[in-house]
Amino acid sequence: MKLGAMLANSAMRHPEREALVCGDRRITFGELDLTANRLANAYMARGQKVGDRLAMYLPNSAELIEAMVGAAKSGGVIVPIATRLAPREADYILRDCEPWAIFFTPEYRETVRATAAEIGDPLLVVLGEAEDGEISFEDLRTEGDETPPPLLPSEADALMIGYTSGTTGRPKGAIATHSSLVIVGGFQNQKEWGLRPDDRIIATTPMAHRTGLGRIANMVGVGCPVVVMPRFDAKACVDTIEKEKITVIGLVPTIARMLMPEIEKRPDACKTLRMMVATGEAFPIEVKQRLAAALPDLGLYSFYAQTESGFITCLRPEEQISHAASCGRAVPGVEVRVVDENMNDVPVGESGEILMRCGPPGLTVMQGYWKNPEATEAAFHEGWLRTGDVGRFDEDGYMYFVDRAKDMIVSGGLNIYSREVEDALERHPAVNEAAVVPMPDPEFGEAVAAFVTFHPDRSATEAELIEHCRDEIASYKKPKRVFAVDDLPRNSTGKVTKMDLRARAAAELADA
């Protein structure tokens, strides 16, 4: 199963059908397939081999998607880099993935050129006017011919490395396969949600995240057009839904919250919507109720997924009220268990770590972590992926998300690992130790709360520490609140008891 082959199939069946809309560009399946061929041939003519990494440090754009489908046909491995990352974070990913090529826009030139000078001689592809040592994307696109490139060997299945931070603070690159994107986007999503070729999907999230890429996989696998927002804006989103007659919207709950006032103001503009698919955190019951009132015919599918796992469970429209707190049942083809520390299944109603599988690793689950065999071994148990999340089942097989064993905060659908925020805080000269926990947030679901102790005779204000984090890590990861304490609470083994800190953060919020 190859994503490029599915694109070619869609182009053969309906070459004139619109595939992609982004900004002022409208691209048919036939045009997208020919561009993928040209780029794939250009990559290979310049020396790209199967398995080489192509780092894409680009915002949402038609060019980003063209570059991706070109890599899918050439056997390249896509490494998307979110443009919201701080330069030091982007630098780490670029160094770790050892790219054959780096695609970027001029605003990221300084970071890219500084890193490229130290990691060899990657091909530098810029969206815009090229400087010395670079080639413009437009020129690269015209180098290759339109004939289909050679078929990829069946064993060459790696398609994307998605970096997701670990509890140690060092990002890990989860290797997703062609099979994973094809099966999840072209078959599982289609069956579970009832996607149709005549649907029109709007993608509201960055293509650098699996949620955004999932909509591209829907486009290729189902044959339905996708409208990609260059950046999210609530009014522009509703305008686009009305103009493009959108039937399906993919988002995270934070975007749903941001959209609600505009939807409630202009429900007729959204009359073509028949389905909303949402992941990233528990979908707020209050937003469900507002959606049902404003758009009574809209079907909401909220689902549980991970970068490493793909599609795990889904709560369907008819279950949104009766099992409002659940993340649904396992989707067809996926098996889910809840186990104790000895990997034994726990009784119904009891909490434990969530394990899942869908065939062997690489089919829908990641192949493993890039250049990290120790983390890969720890992530699997006898073929089951250890999600690192805590959940429980009820008697009807509905899964309930309880906690994150991996110490992760989900804010606005984006994953924030406590350790990397703690590391950033501890790089401040005044901070001795930091502990980070989630705190409730009415807009983003969760926000980052930090507790810090200072070195003797040193101190810093809350504003200073937040500003320090803004320079160290992506802005969305910075703490919303920072509390100075004399000591961090610990258990008998010396570990910080974050449950106590969560309770304190919630109390501070309630008293504010």
C-alpha positions in Angstrom: 0.0 0.0 0.0 1.6 3.2 -1.2 0.1 6.7 -0.8 1.5 7.8 -4.2 -0.2 4.8 -5.9 -3.5 5.8 -4.3 -3.1 9.4 -5.6 -2.4 8.0 -9.1 -5.5 5.9 -8.8 -7.7 8.9 -7.8 -6.2 10.9 -10.7 -7.0 8.1 -13.2 -10.6 7.8 -12.0 -11.5 11.5 -11.8 -8.6 13.7 -13.1 -10.8 16.8 -13.3 -12.2 16.6 -9.8 -10.9 19.2 -7.4 -8.4 17.7 -4.9 -6.9 20.7 -3.0 -7.9 24.2 -2.3 -5.5 26.5 -0.4 -5.6 30.2 -0.6 -6.1 31.2 -4.2 -4.9 27.9 -5.6 -7.2 25.2 -6.9 -5.6 21.9 -7.9 -7.3 18.9 -9.5 -6.4 15.3 -8.8 -4.8 15.1 -12.3 -2.7 18.2 -11.7 -1.6 17.1 -8.2 -0.6 13.7 -9.5 1.5 15.2 -12.3 3.2 17.6 -9.9 4.0 14.7 -7.6 5.6 12.9 -10.5 7.6 16.0 -11.5 8.9 16.5 -8.0 9.6 12.8 -7.4 11.7 12.7 -10.6 13.5 15.9 -9.7 14.3 14.6 -6.2 15.7 11.3 -7.6 17.7 13.1 -10.4 19.4 15.1 -7.7 20.4 12.0 -5.8 17.6 11.3 -3.4 17.4 7.6 -2.4 14.6 5.6 -0.9 14.5 6.3 2.8 16.2 9.7 2.6 14.6 12.3 4.9 13.0 15.5 3.5 12.5 18.0 6.3 9.6 20.4 5.6 9.8 23.5 7.7 6.8 25.1 6.0 3.5 26.7 7.0 0.2 25.3 5.6 0.3 25.8 1.8 -0.4 24.1 -1.5 3.4 23.8 -2.0 3.8 21.9 1.3 1.3 19.3 0.2 2.9 19.1 -3.3 6.3 18.5 -1.7 4.8 15.8 0.5 3.1 13.8 -2.3 6.3 14.1 -4.3 8.2 12.5 -1.5 5.5 9.8 -1.2 6.3 8.8 -4.9 10.1 9.1 -4.6 10.4 6.9 -1.5 11.5 9.9 0.6 10.5 10.2 4.2 8.7 13.3 5.1 9.8 15.1 8.3 7.2 17.9 8.9 8.4 20.7 11.3 5.8 22.9 13.0 6.5 26.6 12.3 5.4 27.4 15.9 8.5 25.7 17.3 11.3 27.8 18.8 14.5 27.9 16.7 16.3 25.6 19.1 13.5 23.0 18.8 13.6 23.1 15.0 17.4 22.9 15.1 17.2 19.7 17.2 14.8 18.0 14.8 16.9 19.0 11.8 20.0 17.6 13.4 18.4 14.4 14.5 16.6 13.4 11.3 19.8 13.9 9.1 17.9 15.4 6.2 18.7 14.9 2.5 16.8 18.1 1.8 15.3 21.0 3.8 12.3 22.9 2.5 11.7 26.3 4.2 10.3 29.8 3.8 12.6 32.9 3.9 11.6 33.7 7.5 13.3 30.5 8.7 16.4 30.9 6.5 18.7 31.9 9.4 17.9 28.8 11.5 18.0 26.5 8.4 21.3 27.8 7.1 23.0 27.7 10.5 22.0 24.1 11.0 22.7 23.0 7.5 26.3 24.3 7.7 26.9 21.8 10.5 25.1 18.7 9.3 26.6 18.2 5.9 25.3 19.5 2.7 21.5 19.0 2.4 19.6 20.4 -0.6 18.1 23.7 0.5 14.7 24.4 -1.2 13.1 27.7 -0.5 9.5 28.9 -1.2 10.4 32.2 -2.7 13.5 33.8 -4.2 16.6 31.6 -3.8 19.9 32.8 -2.5 23.4 31.3 -3.1 23.4 27.6 -2.2 19.6 27.3 -2.5 17.0 26.4 -5.2 13.5 27.8 -5.3 10.7 25.3 -5.0 9.3 26.6 -8.3 12.5 25.8 -10.1 12.8 22.4 -8.6 9.2 21.6 -9.6 10.1 22.3 -13.3 13.2 20.0 -13.3 11.4 16.7 -13.3 9.3 15.2 -16.1 5.6 14.1 -15.7 6.2 10.4 -16.4 5.4 8.2 -13.3 8.6 7.5 -11.3 9.7 3.9 -10.8 7.5 1.8 -8.4 8.7 1.7 -4.9 9.9 -1.6 -3.4 7.2 -3.2 -1.2 9.6 -3.3 1.8 10.2 0.5 1.7 7.2 1.6 3.7 8.4 4.5 5.9 6.6 7.7 4.8 6.8 10.2 7.7 8.7 10.9 10.9 6.5 12.8 13.3 8.4 14.2 16.3 6.7 14.1 19.6 8.5 15.0 22.8 9.1 12.4 25.5 9.0 12.8 29.3 12.8 13.3 29.3 12.3 16.4 27.2 14.1 15.1 24.1 11.8 14.8 21.1 11.3 11.3 19.6 10.6 10.7 15.9 7.7 8.2 15.4 8.0 6.5 12.0 4.6 6.3 10.2 4.3 4.1 7.2 2.5 4.4 3.8 0.3 1.5 5.1 -0.7 3.5 8.2 -1.8 6.6 6.3 -3.5 4.6 3.6 -5.4 2.3 6.0 -6.3 4.9 8.6 -7.1 7.8 6.2 -8.5 5.7 3.3 -10.3 2.9 5.0 -10.8 3.2 8.8 -11.9 6.8 8.7 -14.1 6.2 5.7 -15.8 3.2 7.4 -16.2 4.8 10.8 -17.3 8.2 9.7 -19.0 7.4 6.5 -16.8 9.7 4.3 -17.9 10.0 0.7 -16.2 11.1 -2.5 -18.7 14.0 -2.8 -17.7 15.3 0.7 -15.7 18.5 0.9 -13.4 18.6 3.9 -11.9 21.7 5.6 -8.6 21.2 7.5 -8.1 23.7 10.3 -4.9 22.4 11.9 -1.3 22.5 10.8 -0.2 19.8 8.3 2.9 19.3 10.5 0.6 17.3 12.9 -1.0 14.0 12.2 -4.5 15.5 12.5 -3.8 17.7 9.5 -2.1 15.0 7.5 -5.0 12.7 8.2 -7.2 15.0 6.1 -4.8 14.7 3.2 -4.9 11.0 3.6 -8.7 11.2 3.4 -8.4 13.2 0.2 -6.1 10.7 -1.5 -7.9 7.6 -0.1 -11.5 8.6 -0.4 -11.2 10.9 -3.4 -12.8 13.9 -1.8 -11.4 17.5 -2.0 -9.7 19.1 1.0 -9.7 22.8 1.7 -6.6 23.7 3.7 -6.6 26.9 5.8 -3.2 28.6 5.7 -3.9 29.7 9.2 -6.9 29.4 11.5 -9.3 32.3 12.0 -12.9 31.8 13.2 -14.6 34.2 10.8 -12.5 33.2 7.8 -13.3 29.5 8.6 -17.1 30.1 8.6 -16.7 32.2 5.5 -14.9 29.3 3.8 -17.4 26.8 4.9 -20.1 28.8 3.3 -18.2 29.7 0.1 -16.8 26.2 -0.5 -20.0 24.3 0.7 -17.9 22.3 3.2 -19.5 19.1 4.5 -16.8 17.8 6.9 -14.7 19.8 9.3 -11.6 18.4 11.1 -10.4 20.1 14.2 -9.4 19.9 17.8 -11.8 21.0 20.6 -10.0 24.3 21.1 -10.8 25.3 17.6 -14.4 24.2 18.2 -14.6 26.6 21.2 -13.2 29.4 19.1 -15.6 28.7 16.3 -18.8 28.6 18.4 -19.5 32.3 18.7 -19.2 32.6 14.9 -21.3 29.5 14.3 -24.0 30.7 16.7 -24.0 34.1 15.0 -24.2 32.6 11.4 -25.6 29.1 11.6 -27.0 29.4 8.0 -23.5 29.8 6.7 -22.7 26.3 8.1 -25.9 24.6 6.7 -23.8 22.4 4.4 -21.9 20.8 7.3 -22.9 17.3 8.0 -20.0 16.1 10.1 -17.4 17.3 12.6 -14.4 15.1 13.5 -12.4 16.1 16.6 -9.4 14.8 18.5 -6.7 16.1 20.8 -8.5 16.1 24.1 -11.9 15.3 25.6 -14.6 17.2 23.8 -16.3 19.6 26.2 -19.9 18.7 27.0 -20.8 22.4 27.0 -19.5 22.8 23.5 -21.4 19.7 22.4 -24.6 21.2 23.7 -24.0 24.5 21.9 -23.2 22.7 18.7 -26.4 20.7 18.9 -28.5 23.8 19.5 -26.8 25.8 16.6 -26.4 22.9 14.1 -28.9 20.2 15.1 -28.2 18.1 11.9 -24.4 18.1 12.5 -22.9 14.7 13.4 -20.0 14.9 15.9 -17.3 12.2 15.9 -14.8 12.6 18.7 -11.9 10.2 18.7 -8.8 9.1 20.7 -5.6 8.8 18.7 -1.8 9.3 19.0 1.0 10.2 16.7 2.5 6.7 17.5 -0.8 4.7 17.2 -3.2 6.3 14.7 -6.9 5.8 15.2 -7.8 4.0 18.4 -11.4 4.7 19.7 -14.3 6.8 18.4 -17.5 8.2 20.0 -20.2 8.4 17.4 -22.9 11.1 17.1 -25.6 9.0 18.7 -23.4 8.3 21.7 -22.3 11.9 22.4 -24.9 12.5 25.1 -25.4 9.0 26.5 -21.7 8.5 27.0 -20.6 12.1 27.1 -17.4 11.6 29.2 -16.2 8.6 27.1 -13.7 8.6 24.2 -15.7 5.8 22.6 -15.2 2.2 21.6 -12.4 0.7 19.7 -12.7 1.3 15.9 -13.0 -1.6 13.5 -9.7 -3.5 13.3 -8.2 -2.1 16.5 -7.8 -4.0 19.8 -7.6 -2.2 23.1 -6.6 -3.4 26.6 -6.2 -1.8 30.0 -3.5 -3.4 32.1 -1.7 -3.1 35.4 2.0 -2.7 36.0 2.5 -6.4 35.3 0.7 -6.2 32.0 -2.3 -8.1 33.3 -5.7 -7.0 32.2 -7.6 -5.1 35.0 -11.3 -5.7 35.8 -13.9 -3.6 34.1 -14.1 -0.2 35.8 -10.6 -0.2 37.1 -7.9 2.1 35.7 -4.7 1.0 34.1 -2.4 1.7 31.1 -4.0 1.7 27.7 -2.5 -0.8 25.2 -3.5 -1.1 21.6 -2.7 -3.0 18.4 -3.9 -3.2 14.8 -1.8 -5.8 13.1 2.0 -5.8 13.4 3.9 -2.6 14.1 4.0 -0.5 10.9 0.6 -1.5 9.6 -1.3 1.4 11.4 0.9 1.8 14.4 4.4 3.4 14.1 7.3 1.2 13.0 9.3 2.6 15.9 11.2 5.7 16.9 13.9 7.0 14.6 17.4 6.1 15.8 16.1 5.2 19.2 15.9 1.4 19.6 15.7 1.7 23.4 12.6 3.9 23.3 11.1 1.6 20.6 11.6 -1.5 22.7 10.0 0.2 25.7 7.0 1.3 23.6 5.9 -2.2 22.7 5.0 -5.3 24.8 4.5 -8.5 22.8 3.3 -6.6 19.8 1.0 -4.2 21.8 1.7 -0.5 21.8 2.0 1.0 25.2 0.2 4.3 24.9 1.5 5.7 28.2 -2.1 6.9 28.9 -4.3 5.7 31.7 -7.9 4.7 31.1 -10.7 2.4 32.1 -13.5 0.4 30.4 -17.2 0.3 31.3 -19.4 -2.8 31.0 -20.4 -1.8 27.4 -16.8 -1.5 26.1 -16.6 2.3 26.2 -13.2 3.7 27.0 -12.7 6.5 29.5 -9.5 8.5 29.5 -8.3 9.0 33.1 -4.8 10.4 33.0 -1.5 10.6 31.2 1.2 8.3 32.5 3.6 10.1 30.2 3.1 13.3 32.1 1.6 15.2 29.1 -0.5 18.3 29.0 -2.9 18.7 26.1 -3.6 22.4 25.4 -5.7 23.3 22.5 -5.2 19.8 21.0 -1.4 20.3 21.1 0.8 17.9 23.2 3.0 19.6 25.8 5.3 17.4 27.9 6.0 18.6 31.4 9.7 17.7 31.3 10.5 19.9 28.4 8.9 22.9 30.1 10.6 22.0 33.3 14.0 21.9 31.5 13.3 25.3 30.0 12.5 26.8 33.4 15.6 25.2 35.0 17.8 26.9 32.3 16.9 30.2 34.0 19.8 31.2 36.3 17.6 31.8 39.3 15.6 28.5 39.1 16.8 25.6 41.2 14.0 23.1 40.4 10.7 23.2 38.5 7.6 20.9 38.4 5.0 21.4 35.7 1.4 20.2 35.8 -1.8 20.9 33.9 -4.4 23.3 35.2 -8.0 23.7 33.9 -8.4 26.4 31.1 -11.8 27.5 29.8 -10.5 28.1 26.3 -7.7 25.5 25.7 -9.0 22.7 28.0 -5.7 22.6 29.8 -2.9 25.1 30.4 0.6 24.8 31.9 1.1 25.6 35.6 4.6 25.6 36.9 6.0 25.5 40.5 9.6 26.6 41.0 12.1 26.8 43.7 15.0 29.3 43.5 18.7 29.1 44.2 19.7 30.8 47.4 19.6 34.6 47.1 18.1 34.4 43.6 14.6 35.1 42.4 12.6 36.0 39.3 9.1 37.3 38.7 6.3 35.2 37.1 6.4 37.5 34.0 10.2 37.1 33.7 10.0 33.3 33.9 7.2 33.1 31.3 9.1 35.4 29.0 12.2 33.2 29.4 10.2 30.2 28.4 9.0 32.0 25.3 12.6 32.2 24.1 13.4 28.6 25.0 10.4 26.7 23.7 7.3 27.2 21.4 5.1 29.9 22.7 2.1 27.6 23.2 4.2 25.5 25.6 5.1 28.3 28.0 3.4 28.4 31.5 0.3 30.3 32.0 1.0 30.6 35.7 4.2 30.2 37.6 4.1 29.8 41.4 7.2 30.2 43.6 7.4 27.7 46.5 10.0 27.0 49.2 10.0 23.2 48.5 8.3 20.8 46.1 6.1 18.1 47.8 7.7 14.7 47.6 6.8 11.1 48.4 8.9 8.6 50.4 11.1 7.8 47.5 11.9 11.5 46.8 9.7 11.9 43.8 7.7 15.1 43.4 4.0 14.3 44.1 2.4 16.1 41.1 -1.1 15.2 42.3 -0.7 17.6 45.2 0.5 20.3 42.8 -2.4 19.8 40.4 -4.8 20.3 43.3 -3.0 23.4 44.4 -3.0 24.8 40.8 -6.7 24.2 40.6 -7.3 25.9 44.0 -5.2 28.9 42.9 -7.3 29.2 39.7 -10.6 28.9 41.8 -9.4 31.7 44.1 -8.3 34.0 41.3 
